Amino acid sequence: MGKKKNETLVGVLFILPSIIGFIAFSAGPMIASFVLSFTNYSITRPFEFIGAENYLNYFQGNDPFFYNSLKVTIIFALMNVPVCIGTAFIIAMLLNSKNLKGLSALRSMFYVPTIVPIIATAMIFMWMMSPDFGLFNAVLEIFGIPPSKWIYSEKTVLPSLLIMTAWGSGNIMVVFLAGLQSIPTQLYEATVVDGGNAFTKFRHVTLPMMTPTIFFNTLMFLISSMQAFLQAYIMTKGGPNNATNFLVYNLYREAFEFGEIGKANSLGWILFVMIAAVSALLFWSSKYWVFYGDE
């Protein structure tokens, strides 16, 4: 009995740093943020509890930026997820081919953009999307297509940011590639024996076997897209005309430009509830389209 207690104590001591770290850097700040969201805390006035006033002001339309930032965030996520997931999946299928020459070099080439710092990536794309001397407009001119204003136009800024995000989706591609390589070759052989062609293999083997990986990538990328911030902060400053004023960027402005810490924390919790709801909906829908190996 004494030996078992000693083993338990040793185990607790080993996990204690993780528990302390979780309380200090995750649970503690979340609790503090939740409490502050019910205050009018600002660096310019005394601390005061105001109940749900911050939330009511947002949902009653008293804040001129909230519903716009909500709309922009949802639109960007709905555009970003299918395009980037689809692009990464197609590239992964091409790179899974055994007959492709220079396979290792191609895999490295498609992954390298993910390790380039976001600041450098943003600066490069800002140059390429310049309406005056950018590379993209130079390419459009070669094909006789009218130039675009890219990130400098309200109509084209979100698709332009989408191009940059898709360019850096190599991490998703790697996960898809690992999933494709884990599919048993016997399933493809059985399909060939039954007279199946390439489309049959994809429809009845590849796609069903990849649904867990598609689900994982979709969930993670959806959460990431709803937390979009750096693109707006570095490239557009929320413009033009608030077309990229994402919720997280709006939160940043409330906290660090206007000093409204209480309002910023309430925005953070609104975003948290949104992400939790969308994630729950995705998990609920997974029982209809995600198939695991034992099924």
C-alpha positions as CSV (number, residue, x, y, z in Angstrom):
1,M,0.0,0.0,0.0
2,G,2.8,2.4,0.9
3,K,4.6,1.7,-2.4
4,K,1.4,2.5,-4.3
5,K,1.1,5.8,-2.5
6,N,4.7,6.6,-3.3
7,E,4.1,5.9,-6.9
8,T,1.0,8.1,-6.9
9,L,3.0,10.9,-5.3
10,V,5.8,10.6,-7.8
11,G,3.2,10.7,-10.6
12,V,1.6,13.8,-9.2
13,L,5.0,15.5,-8.9
14,F,5.8,14.7,-12.5
15,I,2.5,16.2,-13.8
16,L,2.6,19.1,-11.4
17,P,4.5,21.5,-13.8
18,S,1.9,20.9,-16.5
19,I,-0.9,21.5,-14.1
20,I,0.7,24.7,-12.8
21,G,1.4,25.8,-16.4
22,F,-2.2,25.2,-17.4
23,I,-3.6,27.1,-14.4
24,A,-1.2,30.0,-14.8
25,F,-1.2,30.4,-18.6
26,S,-4.6,28.9,-19.8
27,A,-7.3,28.5,-17.1
28,G,-6.3,31.6,-15.1
29,P,-6.3,34.0,-18.0
30,M,-9.6,32.6,-19.4
31,I,-11.3,33.1,-16.0
32,A,-9.9,36.6,-15.8
33,S,-11.0,37.4,-19.3
34,F,-14.5,36.1,-18.6
35,V,-14.8,38.4,-15.5
36,L,-13.4,41.4,-17.3
37,S,-15.9,41.0,-20.1
38,F,-18.6,42.0,-17.6
39,T,-16.8,45.3,-16.8
40,N,-16.0,48.6,-18.4
41,Y,-12.4,48.2,-17.6
42,S,-10.2,50.6,-19.4
43,I,-6.8,52.1,-18.9
44,T,-8.4,55.6,-18.7
45,R,-11.2,55.1,-16.1
46,P,-11.8,53.2,-12.8
47,F,-12.8,49.5,-12.8
48,E,-16.6,48.9,-12.6
49,F,-18.9,45.9,-13.1
50,I,-21.6,46.6,-15.7
51,G,-23.1,43.1,-16.2
52,A,-23.9,42.1,-19.7
53,E,-23.9,45.7,-21.1
54,N,-20.9,45.0,-23.4
55,Y,-22.6,42.0,-25.0
56,L,-25.9,43.9,-25.3
57,N,-24.2,46.9,-26.9
58,Y,-22.7,44.6,-29.6
59,F,-25.8,42.6,-30.4
60,Q,-28.2,45.6,-30.3
61,G,-26.1,47.3,-33.0
62,N,-24.7,50.1,-30.8
63,D,-21.1,49.3,-32.0
64,P,-20.7,50.4,-35.6
65,F,-18.0,47.7,-36.4
66,F,-19.3,44.6,-34.7
67,Y,-21.8,43.2,-37.3
68,N,-19.5,44.1,-40.1
69,S,-16.5,42.3,-38.5
70,L,-18.8,39.3,-37.8
71,K,-19.9,39.2,-41.5
72,V,-16.4,39.6,-42.8
73,T,-15.1,36.8,-40.5
74,I,-17.8,34.4,-41.6
75,I,-17.4,35.1,-45.3
76,F,-13.6,34.7,-45.1
77,A,-13.9,31.4,-43.3
78,L,-16.5,30.1,-45.8
79,M,-14.2,31.1,-48.7
80,N,-11.0,30.0,-47.1
81,V,-11.8,26.5,-45.8
82,P,-13.2,24.8,-49.0
83,V,-10.6,26.4,-51.3
84,C,-7.5,25.7,-49.1
85,I,-8.7,22.2,-48.1
86,G,-9.5,21.3,-51.8
87,T,-6.2,22.7,-53.0
88,A,-4.2,20.9,-50.4
89,F,-6.0,17.6,-51.1
90,I,-5.5,17.8,-54.9
91,I,-1.8,18.6,-54.4
92,A,-1.4,15.7,-51.9
93,M,-3.0,13.3,-54.4
94,L,-0.6,14.4,-57.1
95,L,2.4,14.1,-54.8
96,N,1.2,10.6,-53.7
97,S,1.9,9.3,-57.3
98,K,4.9,6.9,-57.3
99,N,5.6,7.6,-61.0
100,L,6.3,11.3,-60.6
101,K,9.9,12.4,-61.1
102,G,11.6,14.6,-58.4
103,L,8.9,13.6,-55.9
104,S,10.9,14.5,-52.8
105,A,11.9,17.9,-54.3
106,L,8.3,18.7,-55.2
107,R,7.0,17.7,-51.7
108,S,9.7,20.0,-50.1
109,M,8.8,22.8,-52.5
110,F,5.1,22.7,-51.6
111,Y,5.9,22.6,-47.9
112,V,8.5,25.4,-47.7
113,P,5.9,28.2,-47.8
114,T,4.6,27.1,-44.4
115,I,7.9,27.7,-42.7
116,V,8.4,31.2,-44.2
117,P,7.6,33.8,-41.5
118,I,4.2,35.4,-42.0
119,I,5.7,38.9,-42.0
120,A,8.0,38.0,-45.0
121,T,5.1,36.3,-46.8
122,A,2.8,39.3,-46.3
123,M,5.5,41.7,-47.6
124,I,6.2,39.6,-50.7
125,F,2.5,39.4,-51.5
126,M,2.0,43.1,-50.9
127,W,4.6,43.7,-53.6
128,M,3.2,41.2,-56.0
129,M,-0.3,42.6,-55.5
130,S,0.7,46.2,-56.0
131,P,-1.7,47.8,-58.6
132,D,1.2,49.8,-60.1
133,F,4.2,47.5,-60.4
134,G,3.0,44.2,-59.0
135,L,3.9,40.8,-60.5
136,F,0.3,39.6,-60.6
137,N,-0.9,42.5,-62.7
138,A,2.1,42.1,-65.0
139,V,1.0,38.4,-65.6
140,L,-2.6,39.5,-66.2
141,E,-1.3,42.1,-68.8
142,I,0.5,39.3,-70.7
143,F,-2.9,37.5,-71.1
144,G,-4.8,40.7,-72.0
145,I,-6.7,40.7,-68.7
146,P,-7.5,44.1,-67.1
147,P,-5.4,44.8,-64.0
148,S,-6.8,44.3,-60.5
149,K,-6.4,46.4,-57.3
150,W,-6.1,43.2,-55.3
151,I,-5.8,44.0,-51.5
152,Y,-6.4,47.7,-52.2
153,S,-10.0,47.2,-53.3
154,E,-13.0,46.4,-51.1
155,K,-14.3,43.9,-53.7
156,T,-11.1,41.9,-54.3
157,V,-9.3,42.1,-50.9
158,L,-10.8,38.9,-49.4
159,P,-10.0,36.7,-52.5
160,S,-6.6,38.2,-52.6
161,L,-5.9,37.2,-49.0
162,L,-7.3,33.8,-49.9
163,I,-4.6,33.4,-52.5
164,M,-1.9,34.0,-49.9
165,T,-3.5,31.6,-47.4
166,A,-3.8,28.8,-50.1
167,W,-0.1,29.3,-51.0
168,G,0.8,28.5,-47.4
169,S,-1.4,25.5,-46.9
170,G,1.5,23.0,-47.2
171,N,1.0,21.8,-43.6
172,I,-2.5,20.6,-44.5
173,M,-1.1,19.0,-47.6
174,V,1.4,17.0,-45.5
175,V,-1.4,15.7,-43.3
176,F,-3.4,14.7,-46.4
177,L,-0.3,13.0,-47.9
178,A,0.1,11.0,-44.7
179,G,-3.5,9.9,-44.8
180,L,-3.3,8.8,-48.5
181,Q,-0.2,6.7,-47.7
182,S,-1.9,4.9,-44.9
183,I,-4.7,3.6,-47.2
184,P,-4.1,-0.2,-47.6
185,T,-3.1,-1.1,-51.2
186,Q,-5.2,-4.2,-51.0
187,L,-8.3,-2.1,-51.3
188,Y,-7.1,-0.6,-54.6
189,E,-6.1,-4.1,-55.8
190,A,-9.6,-5.4,-55.0
191,T,-11.2,-2.5,-56.9
192,V,-9.0,-3.3,-60.0
193,V,-10.0,-7.0,-59.8
194,D,-13.7,-6.0,-59.8
195,G,-13.1,-3.9,-62.9
196,G,-12.9,-0.5,-61.3
197,N,-11.2,2.5,-63.0
198,A,-9.4,5.5,-61.5
199,F,-12.6,7.3,-60.7
200,T,-14.0,4.2,-59.0
201,K,-10.9,3.9,-56.8
202,F,-11.3,7.6,-55.8
203,R,-15.0,7.4,-55.2
204,H,-15.2,4.1,-53.3
205,V,-11.7,3.8,-51.7
206,T,-9.8,7.1,-51.4
207,L,-12.6,9.4,-50.5
208,P,-14.2,7.3,-47.8
209,M,-10.8,6.3,-46.3
210,M,-9.8,10.0,-46.2
211,T,-12.9,11.3,-44.5
212,P,-11.3,11.3,-41.0
213,T,-8.3,13.3,-42.3
214,I,-10.6,15.7,-44.2
215,F,-12.7,16.1,-41.0
216,F,-9.6,16.9,-38.9
217,N,-8.1,19.4,-41.4
218,T,-11.5,21.1,-41.9
219,L,-12.0,21.5,-38.2
220,M,-8.5,22.9,-37.5
221,F,-8.5,25.2,-40.6
222,L,-12.0,26.4,-39.8
223,I,-10.9,27.4,-36.3
224,S,-7.7,29.1,-37.8
225,S,-9.8,31.0,-40.4
226,M,-12.2,32.4,-37.8
227,Q,-9.2,33.7,-35.9
228,A,-7.7,35.5,-38.9
229,F,-5.7,38.5,-37.7
230,L,-2.2,38.8,-39.1
231,Q,-3.3,39.3,-42.7
232,A,-5.4,42.3,-41.7
233,Y,-2.9,43.6,-39.3
234,I,0.1,43.5,-41.6
235,M,-1.4,44.1,-45.1
236,T,-4.7,46.0,-44.9
237,K,-5.1,47.4,-41.4
238,G,-8.7,46.3,-41.5
239,G,-9.4,48.1,-44.8
240,P,-10.3,49.0,-47.4
241,N,-13.6,50.3,-45.9
242,N,-13.4,47.7,-43.1
243,A,-13.6,44.9,-45.6
244,T,-11.0,42.9,-43.6
245,N,-11.9,44.1,-40.1
246,F,-12.0,40.5,-38.8
247,L,-13.3,39.9,-35.3
248,V,-9.8,39.3,-33.9
249,Y,-8.6,42.5,-35.5
250,N,-11.6,44.3,-34.1
251,L,-10.7,42.9,-30.7
252,Y,-7.1,44.1,-31.1
253,R,-8.3,47.6,-31.9
254,E,-10.7,47.7,-28.9
255,A,-7.9,46.6,-26.6
256,F,-4.8,48.3,-27.9
257,E,-6.0,51.3,-29.9
258,F,-9.0,52.4,-27.9
259,G,-8.0,51.0,-24.5
260,E,-11.4,49.3,-24.0
261,I,-10.2,46.1,-22.3
262,G,-13.6,45.0,-21.1
263,K,-15.2,45.3,-24.5
264,A,-12.2,43.5,-26.1
265,N,-12.7,40.6,-23.7
266,S,-16.4,40.4,-24.4
267,L,-15.5,40.2,-28.2
268,G,-13.1,37.4,-27.4
269,W,-15.8,35.4,-25.6
270,I,-18.3,36.0,-28.5
271,L,-15.7,34.5,-30.8
272,F,-15.1,31.6,-28.5
273,V,-18.8,30.7,-28.4
274,M,-18.9,31.0,-32.2
275,I,-16.0,28.7,-32.7
276,A,-17.4,26.2,-30.1
277,A,-20.8,26.2,-31.8
278,V,-19.3,25.7,-35.3
279,S,-17.0,22.9,-34.0
280,A,-19.9,21.2,-32.2
281,L,-22.0,21.4,-35.4
282,L,-19.1,19.9,-37.4
283,F,-18.7,17.1,-34.9
284,W,-22.4,16.4,-35.0
285,S,-22.4,16.2,-38.8
286,S,-19.4,13.9,-38.9
287,K,-21.5,10.9,-38.1
288,Y,-23.1,11.2,-41.5
289,W,-20.0,11.6,-43.7
290,V,-16.9,10.5,-41.7
291,F,-16.1,6.8,-42.0
292,Y,-13.5,5.0,-39.9
293,G,-11.6,1.8,-40.6
294,D,-13.6,-0.4,-38.3
295,E,-16.8,0.7,-40.0
